[in-house]
């Protein structure tokens, strides 16, 4: 947790851009791989099982080419968020919704009140603004994406 | 100030929709507070914030009966967000339905 506070919610290390993926499964696999590399996930197959359990309940397409797969899992070591931008849009769900930007966040089981979660909540609240999502879709460097996301995660809520 | 609170597993995915509803409310000068929370915190939020309307995300619609039971002792309407509205992140439609839900609830109480 302390680590995240110092480095911010998302650094360039948490971001993949220009990803040559052709399916949702490929994209989720790449993100899971990254989470393992970052030390946020301990067991990739177990973690993927939990992510797909949540996916089976639907509604992780968030409009405007954005998807937000997520889940609590005992295979998550610390709260983290990772980002993947695809080279070409991919089909996300059975409705045929297209996605270019994927933001995945993961939370250790039993840590639903953590500080990191607050920041992720604020990030998603900011992403309710269509313009905010557009800016992320237009950003083409890791640095710019990280900067935007950190800004969104630290925007003070009105209430 | 009417408090419309959205609940899902973590209150993350619904927070995007909450923001859209809040923005629509502001555009029409409606005194609203729309927020998203984790369903796990339901009782705590009820005690602390005393919301006027509870909406569940469609991804937790299976918790509707359970949620109604948990809210038995509170005089508050509970609804499930329409999955088509949710899929489109249509803040305006969800807000309209929430306002209707509160109106009907009030009528029944009279």
Interface residues (C-beta under 8 A of the other chain):
Chain A: X54 X57 X58 X59 X60 X61 X62 X63 X68 X70 X72 X95 X97 X105 X107 X112 X117 X120 X121 X124 X125 X126 X127 X128 X129 X158 X159
Chain B: X9 X10 X11 X12 X13 X15 X16 X17 X18 X19 X20 X22 X23 X33 X35 X36 X38 X40 X41 X57 X58 X59 X83 X86 X87 X88 X89 X91
